Amino acid sequence: MLQDIVLAEPRGFCAGVDRAIEIVERALHKFGAPIYVRHEIVHNTYVVNDLKNKGAIFIEELDDVPPGATLVFSAHGVSKAIQMEAKARGFQIFDATCPLVTKVHVEVAKLHKEGYEFIMIGHKGHPEVEGTMGQLTSGIHLVEDVADVARVQPMQTAKLALVTQTTLSVDDASEISTAVLARFPQVRAPKQQDICYATQNRQDAVKLLSPQVDIVIVVGSPTSSNSNRLREVAQKLGTTSYMVDNADELQAQWFEGKIQVGLTAGASAPEILVRQVIDRIKALGAVSVRTLDGIQETVKFPLPKGLKSDMTSP
C-alpha cells in the first residue's frame, strides 16, 4: 500500500518563469487591466487562468491588440518580425523573454553578422523555437532528432554554429549534438550549453528520484516542453511516470500496488498545484512526505525598466 511521497528538489518555478509572471502582474498593477500578452506567458493552465482573472488578455496575433495598449511578450521569446511590427504599431512593450533565451538570440545575431549559418536543435512549432529561428530570415536549420541531422543541408559548412532550445532533454540534446559534430566536425558549439540551468537541475533531480520510487508524477501542462521532458526522463529510467495538469487528473489505479511515489513539477508549474497533488495522494493512502536533497537555486533575473521602481510587488 501507499507509504511515502518523495519530492524532487529542485522542482517547479524557475527564475525566468518567476520574472515573466511578475512582469504581467506589475504591468496590471501599474497600468490597469487589460494588459495584452502575446502567447501564454508560460505554459501552465493554472498560471494563465489566474492572470486572465486579474485582467490579462492572451493573444496570438498582434491584430488583436488595440492601438495604444500595453503588450507583454511571453517568456519563450518572439521573432524579429513580431518585435518590429509591435514597435511600429506603437504599443507599450514589456519583454518577458527569459534572459537565457535572449542570450541565444544575441549569440545568433552576433554570429550571423560574422557570416555563420545555424543548426538549431529543438521541437518544431514550439514558440521558443519559432522565436529563435525568427531572429533571421534565412540560414537557420531545425533538427528534431538524429535522423534530421543526416538530412540537413546548410548552404555552406565553413561557418556553421549550433544552438538549442533551452528546455530540451539534456540527454537527447547531447545525442543530437554528437551527431551534428560527427557530420560537421568544424561546427561551432555554444561556449556553455544553451539548455538552461533549471531544465538541467530538474532533470538531474528526477534521475536521482526515479530509482528510489515505484511511480513518478510530474505536475505540468501538456504544452510545457520541460515538464514533458521530466516525465520522459523518469520513463527512460524504467519508472512508470505520468504528467498531470492538476490533482483532478490523478487516477487511483495508477497507485495500486505502489509504495513510494515520486513527485516533481515543471519549471512553469506553481507549488500550489504540487500541494494539491500531495493532498490527493494522501487521500489515496500515503502517510508521509519527504524531500530529497538537491541544488538550492538562487538565480534571480532583473525586471525591465519601467516596472522596477515606484511600487511594491503586487
Secondary structure, DSSP 8 states (H G I E B T S, - for coil): ---EEEE-SS-S--HHHHHHHHHHHHHHHHH-S-EEEES-SSS-HHHHHHHHHHTEEEESSGGGS-TT-EEEE-TT---HHHHHHHHHTT-EEEE---HHHHHHHHHHHHHHHTT-EEEEES-TT-HHHHHHHTTSSSSEEEE-SHHHHHH---S-SSSEEEEE-TTS-HHHHHHHHHHHHHH-TT-B--SS-SS-HHHHHHHHHHHHHGGG-SEEEEE--TT-HHHHHHHHHHHHTT-EEEEESSGGG--GGGGTT--EEEEEE-TTS-HHHHHHHHHHHHHTT--EEEE-------------TTSSSSS---
